[in-house]
Amino acid sequence: MTAADVYAILPLIVLGGASVVVLLGIAVHRSHSLTLILTLTGLVAAFLLLPLVSIEAPRQVTPLLVIDSYSIFFSGLIIAASFIITVLSYSYLSQQRGHREEFYLFLLLATLGSVVLVASTHFASFFLGLEVLSVSLYTLIAYSRKEYGIEAGVKYLILAGLSSAFLLFGMALVYSELGTMKLAQIPTSLSNPSSGVSQVFVLGGLALIVVGIGFKLALVPFHLWTPDVYQGAPAPVTAFVATISKGAMFALLLRYFTVVNIHNYPSLYLAFVVIAIASMFIGNLLGLLQTKLKRLLAYSSISHLGYLLVAFLASGPLAAVAVAFYLVTYFVTTLGAFGLITIMSNSDRDAEDPEDYRGLFWRKPWIAGSFTAMLLSLAGVPLTAGFVGKFYLVTAGIGSALWLLVIVLVVTSGIGLYYYLRVVVAMFASLPKGSTIAPAMRISPHFTGALAVTILVLLLFWLGIYPTPILRLIESMVTGFS
Amino acid sequence: MVPLSYYLMLSAVMFFLGVLGVMLRRNAIIIFMSLELMFNAANLAFVAFALYYHSLSGQIFVFFVMTVAAAEVAVGLALIVAIFRTKHSINVDQLSSLKG
């Protein structure tokens, strides 16, 4: 490992160092705002190092990590999202009793795990990145130590442990036949089979790896944990699970399964088509039945990952751009939606019941307006980021003539529009006479949370009206990674 | 010398016993032990094939997996203690308060 290697992974070192500094800082002096400042400094430093590091790119650092423009782009997205979640967490935790500082430690560690995941080129870094992310998330989900949080934490722990075990056994099967743990070598070993390589074992191993990945992405039929964990976890943590943890995994999936050229394996290809269609239908149809807002967003995220699979299966040059752009819009929108839930929640519970939103427009017009924008973007209405993202997904799908998938995408988006609009209508409905405002609604939004949400709303419209600059950036950074 | 296929078969059997344990048992600690069994089934396959390929990477990977499994258990047992405090039981069927 040379000095240039160390330089190339400086953002990761900074994130790891920041978590140690936060850990020691808490031991020396317990202060909520000081911990926040240390965390934000670490995240900003890691983010600012990314453009400097990109001069060295592409660079393979040990067999484990690759620093190229693709991983730098997704690292930047993850760190930026983590910054927003940290700011939201501050306004959320300010109302909570008990120890608040360790929360930031786990946020930093989970971010580090995600960044390792998008840069990994080896089973070992893949598994370690995934587990650093998962173990931090178990703690974050159960952080409030209320009944719901702990229940969600245990459920996530058992199911994530199960999926990690599947992933690991799949890795063992692939290793047993191919004798390599480098992700990029798997397709070459597959296309030039040496004597005695059993395709059945390799495909079985890849299928088990897909189970592990599908769990993290909450794709049908591995989605059963999603509504419970979304509902039980604190709102900022739900935002983390919905965006960073899924985005990092999808970036890895896109990078390696595009190299494998999934069209050469009809059984694997068919499995992904079925998963995509099932995710789009089940996400949108079960979403119709939900009354709690966080569960509704859980089903919404299941369907959005299904939409992403359409572009993933298109696997043309446009597909990578479409996926990356859609992930950016999905991050902005989902963070905004959970950010708004965060600033409306109080110390007793998260604001997620229908009564919390009824007539919101007449009491807090700015919050209701922002929420409407986020929901319309999730539904993919023009002038919002979600529309442009979906437009690119459909274009990528049509470019590869995936008619069935594109038709399902359009039809299920239409179904989904209904439940987003139901929430919007409730916000504009008038309050029934004599009803009192739900306690969760008496909180005036904390300054930092409101600032983060305002930035997200501006980004949402910017991406929806003038997406050219960010598309140029994505085209220059994401294409040509293979 | 034990043939290589025996290792793979043993590890597959251990893995499926682990899956059955997670699916069928209701005690959170037993579920945890079954998860560990699944991790170690994969470890066995890794070690056996690392010997076969004369490559160290498979063996070193097992150390990573053992470390991760230990971390997972540390967090998991803490959560089980927390759930016992609120529910006075570690039966996972009791975890049913989250629903739509």
Interface residues (C-beta under 8 A of the other chain):
Chain A: F123 A124 F127 L128 E131 S134 V135 Y138 T139 A142 R145 E147 Y148 I150 E151 A152 G153 V154 K155 L157 I158 G161 L162 S164 A165 F166 L168 F169 M171 A172 L173 Y175 S176 G179 M181 P227 D228 Q231 G232 L289 Q290 T291 K292 R295
Chain B: L8 S11 F15 G18 V19 V22 A28 I31 F32 L35 M38 F39 A41 A42 A45 F46 A48 F49 Y53 S55 S57 G58 I60 F61 F64 V65 V68 A71 E72 V75 G76 L79 I80 A82 I83 T86 K87 V92 L95 S97 L98 K99 G100
